[in-house]
Amino acid sequence: MRRHNLQADADLAAAFLLRVGEAVRRHALAGREIARDQLPVAVEGGDTIYGIDRRVESVLVDELSRSPSDLGPLMVIAEGLGERGRLDFSTRHQRARYRVLIDPIDGTRGLMYDKRSAWFLAAFAPDLGDRTRLSDAIASVMVEIPVSKQSWADAFSFAGSMLPVGNRQNLESGSRLQLTVQPSTARSLRGGFAQVSNFFPGTKELASNLMERIASATIGTDNLGSASIFEDQYISTGGQLVELMMGRDRLTCDLRPLFYQALERAGNARIIRGLECHPYDLAGVPLARAAGVIVTDGFGGELDAPFDVSTGMHWIGYANAELRGQIEPVIRGWLTEHLGTASHC
């Protein structure tokens, strides 16, 4: 029997998950029909499942069923696998040693309208049962699923103690270019991209108010109407993490679960808890952290997540420690005003 080495398993897992992500990408790009892809077909795991999501599920399951023998059968937790989002490949003779948390298409809405790339996301961790968490992950990958006019696509992987690896592949020729993964070293938000996630109606006023507070506190109130800070509402958590990793964004803040709490506290009886980030959306966090991105929860504490498809998550990503030092106190002050606390209750 093979004696298991965690780094060797991490390397094997990262390579395997990249293959799975590339298979999902090929299937998502083949036979694309916008009208069909846009059809909502179910609501599972707190999110709407569209035609394009359903279309890749068969290839995802098929690829995952053929995990390397050295890793053994897997316990898979993924969006699109029913309400519990679980698929156990264990057998009577061999139980799962590892769990994998997957979002097959993170950014469905942008991709199905052929507007912007989506991402295949996966995190791989030893199976600790329901105690398995994102902090246990030994491998993580993010694979770009591009729009139809795009002939190049990026992919990133992280395994164990190794530095993240990024490459850009020509989807026609198969040739690859290595990418430099480096968050921004800018010491100010001025002249850069920073945003509070503000995707859907319901929490837009709160998100905009917080962003205005961050801008005025960090760059001053003079000429706030000028193009001093740019915003990019990328409707994909994986895409947001990639922008931070590659030095294109300096701050991303997604506090949707806390915004719902603030609305409830303010006595808004009509508020309906809407779409929010889930653990599978954060499957790329171990990779982003290894690349140097600072990722916290909304209160500035350690961000961690269970391997499930239902927990609502809030998170903040900073390009570097200096930016965190400037911005985190502003966010904590804002949360104190709106929630009565700046920490977990």
Backbone torsions as a table, in degrees:
resi	resn	phi	psi	omega
1	MET	NA	139.7	-178.6
2	ARG	-68.4	135.0	174.0
3	ARG	-84.8	120.3	-170.9
4	HIS	-76.9	133.4	176.0
5	ASN	-117.0	124.3	-171.5
6	LEU	-61.8	-41.2	179.4
7	GLN	-66.4	-40.2	177.7
8	ALA	-63.4	-40.5	177.5
9	ASP	-66.1	-38.4	178.4
10	ALA	-63.0	-44.7	177.8
11	ASP	-60.2	-45.5	-179.2
12	LEU	-64.4	-41.0	179.9
13	ALA	-64.8	-44.1	-179.6
14	ALA	-61.7	-44.6	178.8
15	ALA	-63.8	-40.7	179.2
16	PHE	-64.3	-46.3	-178.0
17	LEU	-67.5	-32.0	173.4
18	LEU	-62.2	-41.5	178.2
19	ARG	-63.7	-41.2	178.0
20	VAL	-62.5	-45.5	179.7
21	GLY	-61.8	-39.5	179.2
22	GLU	-68.8	-33.9	176.4
23	ALA	-67.0	-41.4	176.4
24	VAL	-62.4	-41.8	178.7
25	ARG	-60.1	-48.7	-179.9
26	ARG	-58.4	-43.1	-177.1
27	HIS	-69.8	-38.0	179.3
28	ALA	-65.7	-34.4	-177.5
29	LEU	-82.0	-21.6	-176.8
30	ALA	-80.1	133.5	174.8
31	GLY	61.2	35.4	-178.2
32	ARG	-66.2	129.9	174.9
33	GLU	-131.1	110.3	-171.9
34	ILE	-58.9	-44.6	-177.5
35	ALA	-61.3	-43.7	179.0
36	ARG	-69.1	-42.1	-177.1
37	ASP	-64.3	-27.4	-176.3
38	GLN	-82.7	-7.3	-176.3
39	LEU	-73.1	124.3	173.1
40	PRO	-72.7	132.6	-176.2
41	VAL	-118.4	-16.8	-179.5
42	ALA	-169.4	165.2	169.3
43	VAL	-122.0	115.0	-176.5
44	GLU	-140.7	140.5	175.9
45	GLY	59.6	30.9	176.7
46	GLY	81.0	10.3	-179.0
47	ASP	-141.1	158.0	176.9
48	THR	-81.7	133.0	177.3
49	ILE	-99.2	124.1	-179.2
50	TYR	-103.0	171.6	-178.6
51	GLY	-55.6	-40.0	-178.8
52	ILE	-67.4	-32.8	175.9
53	ASP	-64.9	-48.1	-177.6
54	ARG	-63.1	-32.0	-175.6
55	ARG	-66.4	-27.0	-176.9
56	VAL	-95.1	-5.8	-173.9
57	GLU	-63.6	-39.4	-177.3
58	SER	-64.8	-42.3	179.5
59	VAL	-69.7	-34.1	177.5
60	LEU	-61.7	-50.1	-178.9
61	VAL	-63.6	-41.0	179.9
62	ASP	-62.2	-44.6	-179.9
63	GLU	-66.3	-41.2	-178.1
64	LEU	-69.5	-27.3	179.8
65	SER	-69.7	-14.9	-177.8
66	ARG	-109.9	43.4	178.2
67	SER	-66.5	151.1	-180.0
68	PRO	-54.9	140.3	-177.0
69	SER	-59.9	-31.2	-179.9
70	ASP	-66.4	-22.4	178.1
71	LEU	-91.7	-19.3	-178.7
72	GLY	76.2	178.7	177.2
73	PRO	-66.0	151.9	-174.6
74	LEU	-110.5	153.4	163.9
75	MET	-99.3	118.1	-175.1
76	VAL	-105.2	131.0	172.9
77	ILE	-118.4	118.6	-173.2
78	ALA	-153.9	149.3	169.8
79	GLU	-62.6	137.7	177.3
80	GLY	96.5	0.8	179.5
81	LEU	-106.4	43.2	-179.7
82	GLY	85.4	-178.7	-176.0
83	GLU	-61.6	-39.7	179.7
84	ARG	-82.6	-18.9	175.7
85	GLY	64.6	40.3	-176.4
86	ARG	-128.4	143.6	173.7
87	LEU	-142.9	116.1	-174.6
88	ASP	-104.4	118.1	178.7
89	PHE	-93.3	11.4	177.8
90	SER	-62.1	158.2	175.4
91	THR	-125.2	175.8	177.1
92	ARG	-62.6	-27.5	-174.4
93	HIS	-97.6	-16.3	-175.8
94	GLN	-147.7	115.5	177.9
95	ARG	-85.1	158.7	179.0
96	ALA	-66.7	134.3	173.7
97	ARG	-99.5	-18.6	-176.8
98	TYR	-133.8	150.9	172.3
99	ARG	-115.3	146.6	176.9
100	VAL	-128.5	128.2	179.4
101	LEU	-102.0	124.1	-170.3
102	ILE	-134.1	139.5	161.4
103	ASP	-116.7	106.3	-175.7
104	PRO	-60.9	-39.9	177.4
105	ILE	-138.5	99.4	176.3
106	ASP	-95.9	111.4	-173.6
107	GLY	110.7	32.9	-177.9
108	THR	-55.8	-42.0	-172.8
109	ARG	-63.2	-40.6	177.5
110	GLY	-69.6	-39.4	-177.3
111	LEU	-71.3	-40.9	-174.1
112	MET	-70.4	-20.4	172.1
113	TYR	-94.0	3.8	178.9
114	ASP	60.5	36.3	-178.2
115	LYS	-97.5	-39.7	-172.0
116	ARG	-157.5	152.6	-178.3
117	SER	-60.1	145.6	167.0
118	ALA	-104.6	179.5	-177.2
119	TRP	-139.6	138.1	166.9
120	PHE	-85.9	127.8	-176.3
121	LEU	-124.7	140.3	177.2
122	ALA	-152.5	141.7	172.7
123	ALA	-128.8	140.8	-170.4
124	PHE	-124.0	126.0	-175.3
125	ALA	-143.0	153.7	172.0
126	PRO	-56.4	142.0	-177.6
127	ASP	-76.3	107.0	176.2
128	LEU	-109.3	26.0	-176.8
129	GLY	67.8	-147.0	-179.3
130	ASP	-71.8	-4.6	176.3
131	ARG	-85.8	-5.4	-179.6
132	THR	-62.8	131.7	-177.5
133	ARG	-133.6	166.8	-178.1
134	LEU	-59.3	-32.7	-179.6
135	SER	-67.5	-14.2	177.7
136	ASP	-85.6	-6.6	-172.5
137	ALA	-63.7	136.6	176.4
138	ILE	-108.9	-7.5	177.6
139	ALA	-153.0	151.2	-179.4
140	SER	-154.7	140.9	178.1
141	VAL	-136.9	154.3	172.1
142	MET	-137.2	123.0	-177.2
143	VAL	-122.2	124.1	-177.6
144	GLU	-73.3	136.6	172.0
145	ILE	-114.5	101.1	-167.5
146	PRO	-85.2	169.2	173.6
147	VAL	-72.7	166.6	-169.1
148	SER	-64.9	-28.9	-176.9
149	LYS	-83.1	-2.6	-172.5
150	GLN	-99.1	124.9	-176.9
151	SER	-101.4	-4.9	176.4
152	TRP	-119.0	147.1	178.7
153	ALA	-145.1	146.0	-176.7
154	ASP	-98.5	157.2	173.8
155	ALA	-149.0	144.6	-178.2
156	PHE	-134.4	145.3	178.4
157	SER	-143.4	153.4	178.3
158	PHE	-140.2	135.6	-179.2
159	ALA	-139.8	118.2	173.8
160	GLY	56.5	-123.9	-176.8
161	SER	-92.6	3.4	-176.4
162	MET	-81.6	154.3	175.2
163	LEU	-71.0	152.1	178.9
164	PRO	-61.5	150.8	178.3
165	VAL	-121.2	135.2	177.0
166	GLY	-128.7	142.6	175.0
167	ASN	-144.2	156.6	178.1
168	ARG	-117.3	121.3	-174.2
169	GLN	-108.5	135.4	170.4
170	ASN	-79.1	116.6	-173.5
171	LEU	-72.8	-12.6	178.3
172	GLU	-93.4	-45.6	-176.6
173	SER	-95.7	-21.3	-176.3
174	GLY	85.2	-5.0	-179.9
175	SER	-67.2	151.9	-175.8
176	ARG	-129.8	147.2	174.0
177	LEU	-120.9	139.3	178.2
178	GLN	-79.0	141.1	-179.7
179	LEU	-107.6	145.9	173.8
180	THR	-90.9	119.0	-179.4
181	VAL	-97.4	112.0	-174.7
182	GLN	-154.0	110.0	175.2
183	PRO	-62.4	160.7	-180.0
184	SER	-63.7	142.3	174.3
185	THR	-102.7	10.2	-179.6
186	ALA	-59.1	143.2	-175.9
187	ARG	-99.5	4.9	-180.0
188	SER	-148.4	157.5	173.8
189	LEU	-78.0	-15.8	-175.9
190	ARG	-58.7	129.0	178.3
191	GLY	78.4	7.8	-178.8
192	GLY	-125.4	177.6	179.9
193	PHE	-93.1	130.3	176.6
194	ALA	-151.6	142.0	-176.2
195	GLN	-155.8	149.5	166.7
196	VAL	-102.6	124.2	-175.1
197	SER	-55.8	129.1	-167.1
198	ASN	-147.4	52.6	-167.8
199	PHE	-78.8	-41.1	-166.6
200	PHE	-129.5	154.8	177.6
201	PRO	-58.7	152.2	178.5
202	GLY	119.9	-43.0	-178.4
203	THR	-122.8	11.0	-175.0
204	LYS	-62.9	-39.0	-178.8
205	GLU	-64.2	-42.4	179.5
206	LEU	-65.5	-45.0	-179.1
207	ALA	-61.9	-43.2	-179.2
208	SER	-67.4	-38.7	178.5
209	ASN	-62.8	-41.9	178.8
210	LEU	-66.2	-41.3	-179.9
211	MET	-64.5	-39.5	176.3
212	GLU	-62.5	-39.7	179.0
213	ARG	-63.5	-44.0	179.5
214	ILE	-62.5	-44.2	-178.3
215	ALA	-63.2	-48.2	-176.6
216	SER	-67.2	-33.5	-178.3
217	ALA	-77.0	-26.5	-173.9
218	THR	-102.2	-30.4	179.7
219	ILE	-120.4	0.6	177.1
220	GLY	92.5	171.5	-175.6
221	THR	-96.6	-6.0	179.3
222	ASP	-74.0	132.8	175.0
223	ASN	55.7	37.7	178.8
224	LEU	-64.1	-23.6	178.9
225	GLY	-77.2	-9.3	178.9
226	SER	-79.6	173.5	-179.0
227	ALA	-81.3	67.2	-176.4
228	SER	-89.8	-34.1	175.4
229	ILE	-133.2	134.8	-180.0
230	PHE	-101.1	158.0	-177.0
231	GLU	-129.7	142.8	179.5
232	ASP	-139.2	101.7	-179.8
233	GLN	-85.3	81.3	-179.2
234	TYR	-85.1	112.1	-174.1
235	ILE	-82.1	62.4	177.8
236	SER	-164.1	117.3	178.5
237	THR	-62.4	-41.7	176.4
238	GLY	-59.5	-43.9	178.1
239	GLY	-62.2	-39.1	177.6
240	GLN	-63.2	-41.8	179.0
241	LEU	-65.2	-38.4	178.2
242	VAL	-64.0	-41.3	179.1
243	GLU	-61.5	-37.8	176.0
244	LEU	-68.5	-44.2	-179.5
245	MET	-60.9	-36.5	-173.8
246	MET	-91.8	6.4	175.3
247	GLY	80.8	12.0	-177.9
248	ARG	-90.3	-25.7	176.1
249	ASP	-120.1	153.2	-179.6
250	ARG	-110.9	-24.1	180.0
251	LEU	-151.5	134.6	166.6
252	THR	-135.8	131.9	-174.5
253	CYS	-132.2	116.0	179.8
254	ASP	-120.1	100.5	-175.2
255	LEU	-114.0	27.0	-172.7
256	ARG	-53.8	-44.7	178.0
257	PRO	-60.0	-34.8	179.3
258	LEU	-74.5	-32.4	175.4
259	PHE	-63.4	-40.4	177.5
260	TYR	-62.7	-40.0	177.1
261	GLN	-63.0	-40.7	-179.8
262	ALA	-63.8	-40.4	178.5
263	LEU	-65.2	-41.5	178.2
264	GLU	-64.0	-41.5	179.6
265	ARG	-64.8	-32.2	179.8
266	ALA	-77.7	-0.8	176.1
267	GLY	86.2	21.7	177.7
268	ASN	-80.3	92.8	-174.4
269	ALA	-68.5	-18.5	-175.9
270	ARG	-92.2	-1.6	-176.4
271	ILE	-65.7	131.6	174.8
272	ILE	-112.0	126.1	-178.6
273	ARG	-62.8	120.4	-173.8
274	GLY	-99.5	-163.5	-178.2
275	LEU	-64.4	135.8	180.0
276	GLU	-141.9	171.0	179.6
277	CYS	-70.5	143.1	178.4
278	HIS	-123.1	166.5	-178.0
279	PRO	-54.3	-38.2	-179.0
280	TYR	-65.2	-28.0	176.1
281	ASP	-65.6	-24.1	-176.1
282	LEU	-98.3	13.2	-177.1
283	ALA	-62.3	-18.9	177.9
284	GLY	-87.8	-1.5	-177.1
285	VAL	-61.2	-43.6	178.5
286	PRO	-57.3	-36.7	178.4
287	LEU	-67.4	-47.0	-179.3
288	ALA	-61.7	-40.7	178.7
289	ARG	-64.0	-42.4	178.8
290	ALA	-62.7	-26.4	178.4
291	ALA	-80.4	-10.3	177.9
292	GLY	110.3	-2.3	176.5
293	VAL	-71.5	136.6	176.3
294	ILE	-92.0	118.4	-177.9
295	VAL	-120.9	124.8	178.4
296	THR	-126.0	173.2	168.0
297	ASP	-80.2	-179.7	-174.5
298	GLY	-63.9	-22.2	-179.1
299	PHE	-92.8	-3.4	-178.0
300	GLY	94.8	3.7	177.9
301	GLY	-87.0	-177.5	-179.9
302	GLU	-66.2	129.1	176.4
303	LEU	-85.8	123.2	173.2
304	ASP	-142.8	162.7	-176.7
305	ALA	-151.7	143.1	173.6
306	PRO	-73.0	158.5	173.9
307	PHE	-82.1	81.0	175.0
308	ASP	-145.6	179.4	-175.7
309	VAL	-115.3	12.4	-172.0
310	SER	-125.3	-23.0	-175.5
311	THR	-66.6	128.6	175.8
312	GLY	-76.9	132.1	-174.2
313	MET	-121.4	141.0	170.6
314	HIS	-119.4	143.4	-175.4
315	TRP	-154.3	159.3	175.8
316	ILE	-136.0	135.3	175.9
317	GLY	-118.3	127.1	178.0
318	TYR	-114.8	142.0	179.1
319	ALA	-70.3	-27.9	-178.8
320	ASN	-161.0	170.3	-174.0
321	ALA	-68.1	-33.3	-179.0
322	GLU	-65.8	-41.9	176.9
323	LEU	-65.1	-39.9	177.4
324	ARG	-59.3	-43.7	-179.2
325	GLY	-59.9	-33.3	179.0
326	GLN	-77.4	-39.5	-166.7
327	ILE	-94.8	-37.0	-174.4
328	GLU	-57.3	-43.0	178.0
329	PRO	-61.7	-32.1	179.1
330	VAL	-66.4	-45.2	-179.9
331	ILE	-65.0	-42.8	179.6
332	ARG	-62.6	-40.0	177.5
333	GLY	-64.2	-41.0	179.0
334	TRP	-64.0	-41.6	179.6
335	LEU	-65.8	-37.0	177.4
336	THR	-60.5	-41.6	179.0
337	GLU	-64.4	-40.8	-171.3
338	HIS	-95.1	-21.1	-179.6
339	LEU	-116.9	-13.3	-176.0
340	GLY	82.5	2.5	179.7
341	THR	-156.4	156.2	175.4
342	ALA	-120.9	29.1	177.7
343	SER	-151.5	169.5	178.1
344	HIS	-59.8	139.4	177.6
345	CYS	-78.1	NA	NA
